[in-house]
Amino acid sequence: MRHRFSDKTELHALGRRVLPYAMLSPAVLVTLAIVFFPMLQTTWMSLHEYILFRPNDFHWVGLGNFKAALNDEVFWISFGHTLIWMGITIPAQLLLGLTTALLLNQNFPWRPIARALIIIPWALPSVIIALMWVWIYDSNYGVANEFLLRLGIVQKAVPWLANPDTALASIILTLTWQGFPFFAVMILAGLQSIPHSHYEAASIDGASQLRQFWHITLPGISGVVVTAVLLRLIWVANSFDVIFVMTGGGPGYSTYTLPLYAFIKARTNLDFGYGSAIAVLFTLLLMVFVIFYLRRMRRMI
């Protein structure tokens, strides 16, 4: 009898240990199927010369595609644009989102409606946003030129997306508008988790609004900001749909980024081997940057 009871106890303990893994296994299998398997396939393809209109010519070239990419001028142009794209877009989204969250955290009439409306740019599909901003930037009937002409800031309509000097900046403005609600919502959630008693104690001690923001608000939302920046860093780095719809990478190579260049090589030129090599290189560069960011943030927090 005692032996049976012991067996049941062991089975129960084993079941409790196995149950979490059993419940997680479907998600792990799906992740392996839709994320890691394509990554391995892309890496394998990058080591071959594989052009789709010659499907039977699948030749091993080793690191040949990677050497060709590193000697490709367009690759380095796209790399530079990617750094500018990420280096301006993410801080701009963060600052605009932080300002919006601080405003939405105040008490004012219709605050729930304002909080609901602010999420609209983030909720809209990227293609819709891209088409909308193409119309805004249009040199013939766009709202942007009409507004600037009426204010006297410009003397004639500017072809924002057709000018190499303004095309990338115009797209950065578009993505900043699209992505700042994500930061606003995340930071607003962090602000609401800070106990109000901290601000009351600081006010009694005579701390100014600026000192309260610096010593209470920023430390209180630092974890949220670090996580939000990391997520947006990965999403912005890999996004090319807005650029593809708005300019297709043009004029010339003025709005090429590495994800877009890999997509054009693979899907437009049908050179899947070379496109895969660009994608793998960009993934490695992004991984290095993410690891550096996490280590730096771990020391600061």
C-alpha angles and dihedrals in degrees: 000000000000089000092054091049090051091050092051091049091051092047090049092050091047091050091052090052094046097042097076091051091047091052092047095045096084091054091046092050092049091049091050091049100047102029116022099035093053089047091054090045091051091049091050091047092050089063092059138064102242121165113174098222086058098047095164093056102082103153129176110240099163110204092351094109091049092050090049091050093051089052092045113107092204089055091058092043088053091046091054092048090049091055091049091045093053098034094057104029099053097047090044091051091046095051094044091045092048092050091048093048092051090051094046090050090063124090112255137136117281092016094147090053091049091050090052095047095049091066094060097093090051093046097051118093114258093239092055091049092048093051092046092053092045087061091045091053095043110130094217106045105358120137093224095061093041091052094047093045092053091050091048093237091126128028097209137016114286120219092223098180096034095054115083090212095057106026098086093043090051092053091046089055090050094052091044089057091047097048107038094083089065090060091042093055094043094047092044089056089050092049092053091053092061110097112245089221089074091062092045091053091047091050091051088052089053099250114162124233090258093052091047090052092048099044102030112020100042095046089046095055099033094102092049092047093050091051094044093049091050093051093046090046091059095041096046092044092054099039118104103144094095092049093045093053096041102043110351086230095305167157084075107313095322095119100031116132126180096257090048092047091051090049093049092048093048103036104027103031091030090225097139095168095056093039090052091051091054090049092050092048091050091048091053092048091049092049091053091050093047092050091049090048093050093049092048093048092047089059093047099048 
